[in-house]
Amino acid sequence: MKEQVSIRPWRLADASDLAAVCNNQKVQDNLRDGLPFPYTKADAAWYINACLGAEPDTQYGFAILRNDRAIGSICVFRKDNIHRLTGELGYYIGAQHWGNGYATEAVRQICRHIFENTDIVRIFAEPFASNVASCRVLEKAGFACEGTLRANAVKKGRIVDMRMWALVKGDKEN
């Protein structure tokens, strides 16, 4: 597949694009709680500044770009203590871009970057079990489903299951 998207570090100039992505209830329905709604340009600038100001080697946050415009966000957060060589992956793209393979390509790119430029050896993600599209993104990017985390979260007042997906450095796809 020809790369239709790329990732790069955030820039404050991306705030308007990010606000447009996150100011969508369909996007927020698949994310953890805590994002304001409506989501403003000021909220986006705060997030971008937090990414840019993060402690080195603790998180690796990037804009997902198409035609040099931010259409989403992708980040790996390093865990600590006995899990210090493990990173948790999180990502989202604007609803109008769903179904085009952009998230899968961005996941492949960030995993390649992490494995080539850090000492992290395992990347995992925990999408809601009901988020079939996100589970498919991870599967297509080479992640293995390690199981269902039953009654693992509360979203919109409902107790929900999550799926544990992981990719280990040296696995077939990376």
C-alpha positions in Angstrom: 0.0 0.0 0.0 1.3 3.4 -0.9 1.7 5.6 2.2 -1.2 8.0 2.1 -0.5 9.4 5.6 2.6 10.2 7.6 3.3 11.1 11.2 5.4 13.9 12.6 5.8 15.8 15.9 3.0 18.2 16.7 3.2 21.9 15.9 1.1 24.6 17.4 -0.1 25.4 13.9 -1.9 22.1 14.0 -4.3 23.2 16.7 -7.2 24.2 14.4 -7.0 20.8 12.6 -6.9 18.9 15.9 -9.8 20.8 17.3 -11.9 19.9 14.2 -11.0 16.2 14.7 -11.8 16.1 18.4 -14.9 18.2 18.3 -16.9 15.2 17.1 -18.9 13.0 19.4 -18.3 9.9 17.2 -14.5 10.2 17.7 -14.9 10.9 21.5 -17.2 7.9 21.9 -14.2 5.6 21.2 -11.7 7.4 23.5 -11.1 7.4 27.2 -13.0 10.0 29.2 -11.5 13.4 30.0 -11.5 15.3 26.7 -13.7 18.4 26.8 -16.7 18.6 24.5 -17.1 20.8 22.7 -13.3 20.6 21.9 -11.9 24.0 21.1 -8.7 25.3 19.5 -7.5 26.3 23.0 -8.0 22.7 24.1 -6.0 21.5 21.1 -3.2 24.0 21.8 -3.1 22.8 25.5 -2.8 19.1 24.3 -0.1 20.0 21.7 1.9 21.9 24.3 1.6 19.0 26.7 3.0 16.6 24.0 5.8 18.9 23.2 6.7 19.5 26.8 6.6 15.9 27.9 9.6 14.4 29.7 12.0 12.9 27.2 11.5 9.1 26.6 8.2 9.0 28.5 5.8 9.6 25.5 6.1 9.8 21.8 3.3 11.8 20.4 2.7 12.6 16.7 0.2 14.2 14.4 -1.3 11.9 11.8 -1.0 13.9 8.5 -2.7 13.7 5.2 -1.9 16.3 2.6 0.1 18.1 5.3 -3.0 18.5 7.5 -3.5 16.9 10.9 -6.3 14.3 10.6 -5.6 12.6 13.9 -3.2 11.9 16.8 -1.1 8.9 17.7 1.1 8.4 20.8 3.0 5.7 22.6 3.3 6.2 26.4 6.2 4.4 28.1 5.2 2.4 31.2 7.4 2.3 34.2 9.1 0.0 36.8 9.0 -3.6 35.6 7.1 -2.5 32.5 9.7 0.1 31.5 10.3 -1.5 28.1 6.6 -1.5 27.3 4.6 1.3 25.7 0.9 1.8 25.5 -0.4 2.9 22.1 -3.3 5.4 21.7 -4.6 6.9 18.4 -7.6 8.4 16.8 -8.5 10.0 13.4 -11.3 12.2 12.3 -14.5 10.4 11.5 -14.5 11.6 7.9 -11.3 9.7 7.4 -12.4 6.4 8.8 -12.3 3.3 6.6 -9.4 4.4 4.4 -6.5 2.5 6.0 -5.0 5.7 7.5 -5.1 4.6 11.1 -3.5 1.2 10.2 -0.7 3.0 8.3 -0.1 5.5 11.2 0.1 2.5 13.6 2.6 0.8 11.4 4.7 4.0 11.2 4.8 4.7 14.9 5.6 1.1 15.8 8.5 1.1 13.3 9.7 4.4 14.8 9.5 3.2 18.4 11.2 -0.1 17.7 14.0 1.5 15.7 14.6 4.5 18.0 13.9 3.4 21.5 14.6 0.4 23.8 10.9 -0.4 24.0 10.3 -4.0 23.0 6.5 -4.3 23.5 3.7 -2.0 22.4 0.1 -2.7 23.5 -3.3 -1.1 23.0 -6.6 -1.6 24.8 -9.5 -0.5 22.6 -13.1 -1.1 23.7 -14.2 -4.5 22.7 -17.1 -3.0 20.9 -14.8 -0.9 18.7 -14.4 -3.5 16.0 -12.8 -1.0 13.6 -10.0 -0.2 16.0 -9.4 -3.9 16.7 -9.2 -4.5 13.0 -6.6 -1.6 12.6 -4.4 -3.4 15.2 -4.9 -6.8 13.6 -3.9 -5.4 10.1 -0.9 -3.7 11.7 0.4 -7.0 13.0 -0.8 -6.9 16.6 -1.9 -10.1 18.3 -5.1 -10.2 20.3 -4.1 -11.4 23.8 -7.6 -11.6 25.2 -10.6 -9.7 26.5 -10.4 -7.7 29.6 -13.8 -8.3 31.0 -15.7 -5.4 32.8 -12.5 -3.4 32.5 -13.8 0.2 32.1 -16.8 2.4 32.6 -17.8 4.5 29.5 -20.9 6.6 29.5 -22.1 5.0 32.7 -21.8 1.5 31.3 -19.3 -1.2 32.3 -17.6 -2.4 29.2 -15.0 -4.9 28.0 -11.7 -4.0 26.4 -9.4 -6.1 24.2 -5.7 -6.4 24.8 -3.6 -6.2 21.6 0.2 -6.3 21.5 3.1 -6.2 19.1 6.5 -7.3 20.2 9.7 -6.1 18.5 10.8 -8.8 16.0 7.2 -10.0 15.4 6.6 -10.9 11.7 4.9 -7.6 10.7 7.5 -5.1 12.0 
